[in-house]
């Protein structure tokens, strides 16, 4: 399972490279959203400058069949990117 988590995290890291510019006065974070009628968690990368609106992009998904490993996935994503992750389970 660790290998699948690492592959997913590496794929997400490659996708956020052009979006993660580390600009001044800009806040970055991930939002992992689990909806009740789908078989996956959607992963969004969000950022906003102070006094500007939030911009959100879907950068990946994680299968719900591996839901017992979602906490491990969130921790791996935080460690690999250095960006906070918010987990929303609906």
Secondary structure, 3 states (H helix, E strand, C coil): CHHHHHHHHHHHHHHHCCCCCCCCCEEEEEEEEECCCCCEEEEEEEEEECCCCCEEEEEEEEEHHHHHHHHHHHHHHHHHHCCEEEEEEC
